[in-house]
């Protein structure tokens, strides 16, 4: 059975928190790669308009690790209501897919 590659997205409020979570996911072989970028977000929270500087994370892994990653994020995330989304990918190059599978054994 071919291992399905997924991408999990979340946002965090500090680079320190990003690195702590990313390093742990890599250390536990749950993710092959975690990319992150600074972003600005505008949203309504508790009837107030908010604007925040955040970091968006893209966690590359396999479907078999999805639940473990979600459990870890829900436990370690510091937001009251964290954004955690999973994307199934229609296409991943064969070599990249193989690398992700090898890194998330």
Buried (B, 14 or more C-beta within 10 A) or exposed (E): EEBBBBBBEBBBBEEEBBBEBBEBBBEEBBBBBBEBEEEEEEEEEEEEEEEEEBBBBBBBBBEBBBEBBBEBBEEBBEEEEEBBEBEEEEEBEEEEBEBBBEBBE
